[in-house]
């Protein structure tokens, strides 16, 4: 299963990959269409973002980031003027 050409990293899950995984919240929006615009931009760069809906917000996140991919992901975000993101540890 090869990732599409230009993919920056392939998301993984705690079941597949033991150890620390990271997630980056790239944006949080009250309007879903704004979140969708960000999702499209991130896909153009080479990410597969996920969508998390709460009662008041839609968050756009990059999940399942291995420690070995974290710097590469941050560099790609910075290079494409996505700053102000929030990095959290997803699992241990």
C-alpha positions as semicolon CSV with decimal commas, in nm:
position;residue;x (nm);y (nm);z (nm)
1;X;0,000;0,000;0,000
2;X;0,202;0,295;-0,125
3;X;0,104;0,646;-0,018
4;X;0,017;0,886;-0,299
5;X;0,314;1,068;-0,449
6;X;0,388;1,384;-0,257
7;X;0,252;1,253;0,072
8;X;0,444;1,410;0,359
9;X;0,376;1,130;0,605
10;X;0,141;0,837;0,644
11;X;-0,078;0,857;0,955
12;X;-0,058;0,562;1,189
13;X;-0,249;0,440;1,493
14;X;-0,142;0,327;1,841
15;X;-0,241;-0,026;1,741
16;X;-0,001;-0,018;1,444
17;X;0,286;0,176;1,599
18;X;0,402;0,141;1,957
19;X;0,553;0,438;2,136
20;X;0,486;0,808;2,116
21;X;0,256;0,946;1,849
22;X;0,185;1,312;1,791
23;X;-0,109;1,510;1,657
24;X;-0,111;1,866;1,532
25;X;-0,420;2,083;1,539
26;X;-0,376;2,312;1,240
27;X;-0,697;2,505;1,286
28;X;-1,027;2,531;1,474
29;X;-1,328;2,694;1,314
30;X;-1,683;2,780;1,406
31;X;-1,786;2,751;1,039
32;X;-1,746;2,416;0,872
33;X;-1,677;2,566;0,528
34;X;-1,367;2,741;0,667
35;X;-1,244;2,408;0,802
36;X;-1,307;2,250;0,461
37;X;-1,099;2,517;0,288
38;X;-0,810;2,434;0,520
39;X;-0,853;2,061;0,458
40;X;-0,828;2,124;0,082
41;X;-0,513;2,336;0,125
42;X;-0,352;2,070;0,344
43;X;-0,436;1,796;0,093
44;X;-0,274;2,004;-0,182
45;X;0,046;2,014;0,025
46;X;0,042;1,636;0,075
47;X;-0,136;1,579;0,406
48;X;-0,439;1,367;0,490
49;X;-0,601;1,583;0,759
50;X;-0,880;1,466;0,983
51;X;-1,183;1,654;1,098
52;X;-1,303;1,665;1,457
53;X;-1,644;1,816;1,521
54;X;-1,756;1,941;1,860
55;X;-2,078;2,123;1,938
56;X;-1,917;2,460;1,873
57;X;-1,609;2,399;1,656
58;X;-1,462;2,198;1,375
59;X;-1,096;2,117;1,428
60;X;-0,861;2,025;1,148
61;X;-0,591;1,789;1,273
62;X;-0,299;1,589;1,147
63;X;-0,297;1,271;1,353
64;X;-0,084;0,963;1,400
65;X;0,248;1,138;1,345
66;X;0,549;0,925;1,432
67;X;0,833;1,100;1,617
68;X;1,054;1,041;1,311
69;X;0,805;1,236;1,095
70;X;0,734;1,524;1,334
71;X;1,008;1,762;1,212
72;X;0,922;1,693;0,847
73;X;0,555;1,772;0,918
74;X;0,640;2,095;1,104
75;X;0,875;2,206;0,823
76;X;0,606;2,147;0,561
77;X;0,352;2,345;0,766
78;X;0,598;2,633;0,820
79;X;0,701;2,637;0,455
80;X;0,335;2,671;0,357
81;X;0,269;2,951;0,609
82;X;0,067;2,737;0,850
83;X;0,181;2,865;1,187
84;X;0,015;2,881;1,524
85;X;-0,064;2,512;1,522
86;X;-0,094;2,312;1,843
87;X;0,116;1,997;1,890
88;X;-0,005;1,735;2,136
89;X;0,111;1,393;2,229
90;X;-0,151;1,148;2,110
91;X;-0,039;0,828;2,278
92;X;0,250;0,661;2,451
